[in-house]
């Protein structure tokens, strides 16, 4: 199937975890010969180096503390055309700079993938332990950053009379509905899904589609053996998702084949939430 993505300019956030959905999506678009603008921010986690040899939070923390060097090596070996930027998308000035750099290198951005997200994993995201810092940090990336990137995407395409475009946001199959234990993260993903519908209504007249992909439990390095044993019985297809399960849906929604799909949140979850 020809998805007609060759030479399309794709901006993807949250790409520094080599086991992550952002990295897998970048590689999937590279296979389609798209031009890539890849954005990440190092997160200052603490972790036990001795425990990073297997899946679990320590491996996940280490990956998100790092840069995108492994992904860059893979893209280089594919002879992909890419630009990698390390910056904070919650800062409005940085968002302008991302698009300026993208346009200087490739021209107008055609596709925006809002993948970057953060969550508190230290037990401070329940109504009994919640802090203002957790709320601010979570919404700064998951909602504010996503909105700033989206606003600039739409603004620049409209100013340049560019017809069409694709925006794909990352949600979660269950967090947006109910996520006791991480209520701020869940609220941010609920906002993402609501914004997806609202934005689709606003920008449809410009030919831009806006959709969300909601992955189920996906092994991006953070799910250890104990959690796996708890989660698997809840997944009808009997296995964890992998980033390579999620990326094809994102690529499809970015393609011409999905030109009449907008305002939707599509679960890719192995039946985890039915």
C-alpha angles and dihedrals in degrees: 000000000000107000093185094228098130111130092002111142110236124190114200125180128204101034107143099092103087089205092047135109091244093058093045090049092050090053091047092053090045088058087056090053094245122154111248133216105185123191131188143157126210112239116214100231124158117226144166108254091203090062097050094087092083136038116283140094094297092058090045093049093050092051093051092047090058138074131254095264096124093049091047090053090053093048092047091053088052091051087237123170107237147150120204122201129185109208146123112261093198089072111084093210090055091052091056089049092052092056093042090054092045093051093045090054104034112001127243120004110244102182131034121197111191098200104139115108140154133202136184109248098176099084095263096116103080124096088252096054105024119138129194089239091061092051093047095046094046098047093041091068106021097047113007095044092045091051095047092051091046094048091052092046092054094041095053095045091049093047090051094045091241110165117217132359139169132245119186120183126195118231131158130256095237110007094078090057104039129343112165110191094033103046098155092051089048091049091051091053091047086054090050092055093046091048090049090060095042094047092048089057093048101046102034090097087062091055092249117138122208122197139157131222116210112199122201122220100328126184104236091150099282104088110090127197095268093052091045091057090052096047103041096072088059094056113080092203089057103231142077118261120251127213087249088063091057102041097066091059091051091049091048093051089051092054135086088252089072096048094124097046117093139144092026132132108208119197117218098183114122089251093303092138114028 
